[in-house]
Amino acid sequence: MAEALGSDAALSKSTVSNICQAIRTECDAWRERDLSGVTLDYLFIDASHFRMHPNAPAEPVLAAWGIDTDGRPVFIGLEAAGSESHDAWAGFLKGLLDRGLVPPLLVISDGGGGLISACELVLGRSLRQRCLIHKCRNVTSKVAATTLRR
């Protein structure tokens, strides 16, 4: 904070607490916002793993973003999860639909079994495509490094 506010700046515990609460309130409002006005052609879903606490294993954060019918990118949802299981993904996707998101024309995802089965259950009307980046990474991980250099 001294770098940002100067060496004379001081923040009390209550000020930090108030700032954290304001951020939490704003984040919760965004995570719970109405999605009925969003019409997507493409929905990208994936998870990234982050260490939430020191010395703890990395945990997945489920993410959804898309391209709307006007070609604009839209960040749809973000949620911490205990795993990338079918139940975690299904709950995340159902939550998006419960908030008004209409199933998109095409869902793009990795090849995880839990994610695929959740998409089939929750977004059954949508087409699904395996993400080409994930597919290329999976294929190249199986090919000998000397083959790739040729």
Backbone as CSV, one residue per row, in Angstrom:
resi,resn,N_x,N_y,N_z,CA_x,CA_y,CA_z,C_x,C_y,C_z
1,MET,0.820,-1.194,0.000,0.000,0.000,0.000,0.861,1.253,0.000
2,ALA,2.027,1.164,0.657,2.903,2.340,0.697,3.338,2.724,-0.715
3,GLU,3.569,1.735,-1.587,3.943,2.032,-2.967,2.848,2.788,-3.687
4,ALA,1.613,2.382,-3.448,0.484,2.990,-4.150,0.064,4.325,-3.549
5,LEU,0.114,4.429,-2.232,-0.427,5.612,-1.571,0.626,6.523,-0.960
6,GLY,1.874,6.094,-0.947,2.936,6.891,-0.339,3.261,6.377,1.051
7,SER,4.455,6.715,1.517,4.922,6.166,2.789,4.148,6.717,3.990
8,ASP,3.497,7.855,3.840,2.740,8.427,4.960,1.304,7.904,5.030
9,ALA,0.891,7.183,4.020,-0.474,6.668,4.004,-0.599,5.532,5.017
10,ALA,-1.649,5.562,5.753,-1.906,4.514,6.740,-3.356,4.069,6.605
11,LEU,-3.550,2.771,6.676,-4.893,2.218,6.616,-5.150,1.431,7.892
12,SER,-6.259,1.739,8.510,-6.623,1.013,9.726,-7.229,-0.337,9.346
13,LYS,-7.327,-1.217,10.332,-7.951,-2.519,10.107,-9.395,-2.342,9.655
14,SER,-10.095,-1.381,10.229,-11.498,-1.179,9.851,-11.619,-0.650,8.416
15,THR,-10.681,0.191,7.992,-10.711,0.684,6.613,-10.490,-0.464,5.641
16,VAL,-9.510,-1.312,5.919,-9.258,-2.477,5.070,-10.478,-3.386,5.059
17,SER,-11.085,-3.598,6.210,-12.280,-4.428,6.307,-13.420,-3.841,5.476
18,ASN,-13.605,-2.536,5.535,-14.664,-1.873,4.764,-14.407,-1.994,3.263
19,ILE,-13.161,-1.845,2.848,-12.812,-1.988,1.439,-13.094,-3.413,0.969
20,CYS,-12.679,-4.401,1.760,-12.907,-5.804,1.408,-14.400,-6.107,1.310
21,GLN,-15.192,-5.565,2.229,-16.640,-5.795,2.201,-17.270,-5.161,0.961
22,ALA,-16.814,-3.968,0.596,-17.340,-3.306,-0.599,-17.019,-4.117,-1.850
23,ILE,-15.805,-4.636,-1.922,-15.408,-5.464,-3.070,-16.237,-6.743,-3.093
24,ARG,-16.412,-7.368,-1.934,-17.201,-8.606,-1.845,-18.641,-8.358,-2.293
25,THR,-19.231,-7.253,-1.854,-20.607,-6.917,-2.220,-20.732,-6.708,-3.731
26,GLU,-19.777,-5.984,-4.305,-19.790,-5.730,-5.745,-19.599,-7.022,-6.532
27,CYS,-18.700,-7.869,-6.072,-18.453,-9.154,-6.736,-19.687,-10.053,-6.664
28,ASP,-20.322,-10.123,-5.501,-21.528,-10.942,-5.353,-22.646,-10.448,-6.261
29,ALA,-22.806,-9.133,-6.378,-23.832,-8.565,-7.260,-23.559,-8.957,-8.711
30,TRP,-22.287,-8.923,-9.119,-21.933,-9.319,-10.485,-22.203,-10.805,-10.702
31,ARG,-21.812,-11.643,-9.728,-21.994,-13.090,-9.863,-23.459,-13.504,-9.871
32,GLU,-24.338,-12.672,-9.320,-25.755,-13.013,-9.223,-26.617,-12.215,-10.199
33,ARG,-25.989,-11.429,-11.081,-26.745,-10.548,-11.969,-27.620,-11.333,-12.944
34,ASP,-28.645,-10.670,-13.438,-29.573,-11.237,-14.409,-28.864,-11.384,-15.757
35,LEU,-28.974,-12.543,-16.359,-28.335,-12.802,-17.648,-29.356,-12.922,-18.784
36,SER,-30.617,-12.590,-18.512,-31.652,-12.767,-19.536,-31.461,-11.848,-20.736
37,GLY,-30.727,-10.768,-20.587,-30.469,-9.870,-21.705,-29.265,-10.265,-22.543
38,VAL,-28.617,-11.369,-22.195,-27.416,-11.823,-22.911,-27.802,-12.975,-23.839
39,THR,-27.542,-12.799,-25.132,-27.785,-13.870,-26.093,-26.467,-14.216,-26.759
40,LEU,-25.993,-15.414,-26.485,-24.690,-15.849,-26.981,-24.822,-16.766,-28.183
41,ASP,-23.889,-16.607,-29.123,-23.719,-17.611,-30.163,-22.767,-18.693,-29.661
42,TYR,-21.691,-18.256,-28.975,-20.644,-19.163,-28.520,-20.411,-18.996,-27.024
43,LEU,-20.294,-20.117,-26.323,-19.987,-20.114,-24.894,-18.721,-20.934,-24.689
44,PHE,-17.711,-20.312,-24.113,-16.451,-20.982,-23.789,-16.459,-21.275,-22.295
45,ILE,-16.196,-22.515,-21.916,-16.147,-22.859,-20.497,-14.866,-23.634,-20.208
46,ASP,-14.243,-23.263,-19.097,-12.982,-23.895,-18.714,-12.745,-23.600,-17.245
47,ALA,-11.758,-24.222,-16.679,-11.368,-23.967,-15.298,-9.874,-23.692,-15.243
48,SER,-9.482,-22.863,-14.310,-8.075,-22.636,-13.992,-7.905,-22.995,-12.533
49,HIS,-6.737,-23.482,-12.189,-6.485,-23.914,-10.815,-5.618,-22.898,-10.084
50,PHE,-6.062,-22.519,-8.891,-5.355,-21.525,-8.085,-5.189,-22.037,-6.663
51,ARG,-4.103,-21.652,-6.044,-3.860,-21.957,-4.641,-4.588,-20.881,-3.826
52,MET,-5.634,-21.271,-3.115,-6.455,-20.314,-2.371,-5.831,-19.939,-1.026
53,HIS,-5.059,-20.854,-0.473,-4.441,-20.638,0.835,-3.005,-21.154,0.799
54,PRO,-2.108,-20.552,1.556,-0.726,-21.051,1.584,-0.679,-22.531,1.970
55,ASN,0.174,-23.276,1.325,0.387,-24.704,1.585,-0.827,-25.582,1.292
56,ALA,-1.806,-25.041,0.601,-2.988,-25.831,0.234,-2.863,-26.232,-1.237
57,PRO,-3.520,-27.314,-1.617,-3.474,-27.693,-3.040,-4.268,-26.682,-3.883
58,ALA,-3.913,-26.591,-5.142,-4.635,-25.699,-6.048,-6.049,-26.226,-6.257
59,GLU,-6.994,-25.299,-6.331,-8.400,-25.648,-6.517,-8.916,-24.981,-7.782
60,PRO,-9.907,-25.606,-8.449,-10.397,-25.030,-9.694,-11.329,-23.833,-9.482
61,VAL,-11.225,-22.897,-10.405,-12.178,-21.798,-10.517,-12.819,-21.969,-11.890
62,LEU,-14.129,-22.205,-11.894,-14.863,-22.438,-13.129,-15.179,-21.092,-13.770
63,ALA,-15.013,-21.007,-15.079,-15.219,-19.741,-15.778,-16.036,-19.965,-17.045
64,ALA,-16.847,-18.948,-17.388,-17.645,-18.968,-18.613,-17.596,-17.587,-19.248
65,TRP,-17.315,-17.572,-20.529,-17.338,-16.317,-21.288,-17.845,-16.667,-22.673
66,GLY,-18.292,-15.677,-23.395,-18.856,-15.991,-24.689,-18.749,-14.855,-25.678
67,ILE,-19.299,-15.122,-26.850,-19.415,-14.133,-27.914,-20.915,-13.985,-28.178
68,ASP,-21.411,-12.740,-28.031,-22.847,-12.539,-28.221,-23.196,-12.457,-29.708
69,THR,-24.469,-12.322,-30.004,-24.925,-12.340,-31.392,-24.451,-11.126,-32.182
70,ASP,-23.959,-10.098,-31.505,-23.378,-8.931,-32.181,-21.866,-9.052,-32.330
71,GLY,-21.293,-10.191,-31.912,-19.862,-10.422,-32.042,-19.026,-9.839,-30.913
72,ARG,-19.666,-9.414,-29.824,-18.937,-8.829,-28.691,-18.638,-9.883,-27.641
73,PRO,-17.439,-9.812,-27.024,-17.114,-10.751,-25.936,-17.885,-10.379,-24.668
74,VAL,-18.321,-11.393,-23.941,-19.077,-11.192,-22.700,-18.539,-12.161,-21.644
75,PHE,-18.140,-11.624,-20.502,-17.701,-12.467,-19.388,-18.961,-12.848,-18.613
76,ILE,-19.266,-14.130,-18.543,-20.540,-14.602,-18.021,-20.491,-15.004,-16.555
77,GLY,-19.539,-15.811,-16.154,-19.547,-16.311,-14.796,-18.202,-16.813,-14.330
78,LEU,-18.067,-16.842,-13.017,-16.840,-17.269,-12.357,-17.231,-17.840,-11.001
79,GLU,-16.715,-19.026,-10.684,-17.094,-19.652,-9.409,-16.013,-20.618,-8.938
80,ALA,-15.628,-20.486,-7.689,-14.690,-21.437,-7.092,-15.405,-22.770,-6.895
81,ALA,-14.659,-23.856,-7.095,-15.249,-25.188,-6.948,-14.254,-26.100,-6.255
82,GLY,-14.755,-27.183,-5.706,-13.882,-28.147,-5.047,-13.235,-29.106,-6.023
83,SER,-13.833,-29.232,-7.217,-13.305,-30.138,-8.237,-13.901,-29.739,-9.583
84,GLU,-13.470,-30.445,-10.626,-14.059,-30.261,-11.953,-14.976,-31.447,-12.266
85,SER,-15.717,-31.886,-11.284,-16.605,-33.040,-11.433,-17.856,-32.659,-12.232
86,HIS,-18.598,-33.697,-12.614,-19.889,-33.490,-13.284,-20.789,-32.592,-12.438
87,ASP,-20.883,-32.903,-11.137,-21.777,-32.135,-10.264,-21.364,-30.673,-10.160
88,ALA,-20.056,-30.399,-10.050,-19.588,-29.013,-9.956,-19.927,-28.247,-11.227
89,TRP,-19.634,-28.836,-12.387,-19.927,-28.175,-13.658,-21.430,-28.042,-13.881
90,ALA,-22.195,-29.080,-13.565,-23.649,-29.014,-13.767,-24.256,-27.916,-12.892
91,GLY,-23.813,-27.823,-11.646,-24.320,-26.769,-10.765,-23.981,-25.378,-11.281
92,PHE,-22.748,-25.214,-11.768,-22.316,-23.925,-12.327,-23.162,-23.559,-13.544
93,LEU,-23.320,-24.503,-14.472,-24.083,-24.229,-15.695,-25.566,-24.007,-15.408
94,LYS,-26.136,-24.797,-14.500,-27.549,-24.587,-14.124,-27.739,-23.215,-13.499
95,GLY,-26.762,-22.790,-12.709,-26.829,-21.455,-12.113,-26.891,-20.361,-13.171
96,LEU,-26.129,-20.524,-14.258,-26.172,-19.549,-15.353,-27.551,-19.524,-15.999
97,LEU,-28.118,-20.711,-16.237,-29.452,-20.783,-16.841,-30.517,-20.239,-15.897
98,ASP,-30.390,-20.528,-14.602,-31.344,-20.012,-13.611,-31.348,-18.485,-13.577
99,ARG,-30.216,-17.881,-13.932,-30.123,-16.421,-13.953,-30.565,-15.841,-15.291
100,GLY,-31.052,-16.697,-16.191,-31.647,-16.210,-17.428,-30.853,-16.431,-18.694
101,LEU,-29.664,-17.031,-18.609,-28.874,-17.253,-19.821,-29.581,-18.267,-20.716
102,VAL,-29.726,-17.928,-21.982,-30.308,-18.841,-22.961,-29.182,-19.740,-23.470
103,PRO,-29.417,-21.053,-23.596,-28.367,-21.927,-24.109,-27.848,-21.414,-25.459
104,PRO,-26.529,-21.386,-25.638,-25.951,-20.848,-26.869,-26.043,-21.846,-28.024
105,LEU,-25.681,-21.359,-29.183,-25.622,-22.218,-30.357,-24.519,-23.267,-30.197
106,LEU,-23.328,-22.832,-29.713,-22.172,-23.720,-29.622,-21.439,-23.517,-28.305
107,VAL,-21.092,-24.616,-27.651,-20.280,-24.601,-26.427,-18.904,-25.141,-26.788
108,ILE,-17.863,-24.419,-26.363,-16.493,-24.843,-26.609,-15.855,-25.160,-25.263
109,SER,-15.286,-26.368,-25.129,-14.718,-26.783,-23.843,-13.558,-27.730,-24.061
110,ASP,-12.883,-28.062,-22.956,-11.856,-29.096,-23.024,-12.536,-30.460,-23.043
111,GLY,-11.763,-31.506,-22.950,-12.314,-32.852,-23.061,-12.583,-33.554,-21.744
112,GLY,-12.639,-32.800,-20.638,-12.897,-33.405,-19.331,-14.251,-34.087,-19.268
113,GLY,-14.244,-35.304,-18.741,-15.476,-36.099,-18.690,-16.601,-35.451,-17.905
114,GLY,-16.269,-34.871,-16.742,-17.299,-34.218,-15.939,-17.913,-33.025,-16.649
115,LEU,-17.087,-32.271,-17.322,-17.555,-31.099,-18.053,-18.422,-31.509,-19.242
116,ILE,-17.980,-32.498,-19.994,-18.758,-32.950,-21.151,-20.123,-33.470,-20.722
117,SER,-20.166,-34.303,-19.686,-21.456,-34.861,-19.252,-22.371,-33.773,-18.693
118,ALA,-21.799,-32.772,-18.019,-22.608,-31.660,-17.511,-23.175,-30.831,-18.662
119,CYS,-22.369,-30.605,-19.696,-22.856,-29.873,-20.879,-24.005,-30.628,-21.542
120,GLU,-23.842,-31.936,-21.694,-24.889,-32.740,-22.319,-26.182,-32.690,-21.512
121,LEU,-26.060,-32.683,-20.189,-27.243,-32.643,-19.332,-27.887,-31.259,-19.320
122,VAL,-27.100,-30.224,-19.076,-27.649,-28.881,-18.845,-27.849,-28.099,-20.139
123,LEU,-26.949,-28.281,-21.098,-27.002,-27.518,-22.348,-27.215,-28.465,-23.526
124,GLY,-28.106,-29.423,-23.356,-28.317,-30.473,-24.348,-28.710,-29.971,-25.725
125,ARG,-29.359,-28.813,-25.814,-29.763,-28.272,-27.117,-28.596,-27.633,-27.858
126,SER,-27.540,-27.282,-27.136,-26.384,-26.624,-27.745,-25.452,-27.651,-28.367
127,LEU,-24.830,-27.272,-29.484,-23.769,-28.086,-30.049,-22.544,-27.932,-29.158
128,ARG,-21.648,-28.935,-29.139,-20.431,-28.816,-28.341,-19.228,-29.160,-29.194
129,GLN,-18.179,-28.381,-29.031,-16.934,-28.601,-29.769,-15.773,-28.632,-28.796
130,ARG,-14.855,-29.524,-29.044,-13.637,-29.575,-28.229,-12.751,-28.393,-28.600
131,CYS,-12.240,-27.713,-27.615,-11.358,-26.572,-27.829,-10.120,-27.035,-28.592
132,LEU,-9.827,-26.357,-29.704,-8.689,-26.764,-30.537,-7.355,-26.576,-29.823
133,ILE,-7.238,-25.557,-28.994,-5.995,-25.351,-28.237,-5.768,-26.523,-27.287
134,HIS,-6.810,-26.916,-26.534,-6.683,-28.059,-25.626,-6.338,-29.333,-26.410
135,LYS,-7.008,-29.515,-27.535,-6.762,-30.723,-28.321,-5.316,-30.757,-28.823
136,CYS,-4.813,-29.627,-29.334,-3.421,-29.576,-29.813,-2.440,-29.844,-28.678
137,ARG,-2.705,-29.269,-27.505,-1.817,-29.521,-26.357,-1.811,-30.997,-25.979
138,ASN,-3.013,-31.618,-25.993,-3.095,-33.037,-25.657,-2.340,-33.893,-26.665
139,VAL,-2.467,-33.587,-27.933,-1.790,-34.355,-28.983,-0.287,-34.165,-28.890
140,THR,0.170,-32.918,-28.775,1.618,-32.686,-28.738,2.264,-33.251,-27.480
141,SER,1.511,-33.397,-26.407,2.086,-33.993,-25.194,2.370,-35.482,-25.387
142,LYS,1.745,-36.089,-26.384,1.937,-37.521,-26.653,3.011,-37.784,-27.709
143,VAL,3.456,-36.728,-28.391,4.421,-36.873,-29.460,5.825,-36.602,-28.906
144,ALA,6.783,-37.396,-29.328,8.161,-37.212,-28.876,8.667,-35.828,-29.280
145,ALA,9.414,-35.177,-28.401,9.919,-33.821,-28.649,10.773,-33.782,-29.913
146,THR,11.526,-34.840,-30.216,12.361,-34.847,-31.421,11.512,-34.833,-32.682
147,THR,10.342,-35.418,-32.648,9.428,-35.413,-33.795,8.933,-34.004,-34.058
148,LEU,8.657,-33.241,-33.013,8.124,-31.887,-33.157,9.148,-30.925,-33.737
149,ARG,10.424,-31.186,-33.547,11.475,-30.274,-34.017,11.810,-30.451,-35.490
150,ARG,11.334,-31.484,-36.092,11.671,-31.760,-37.511,11.014,-30.775,-38.432
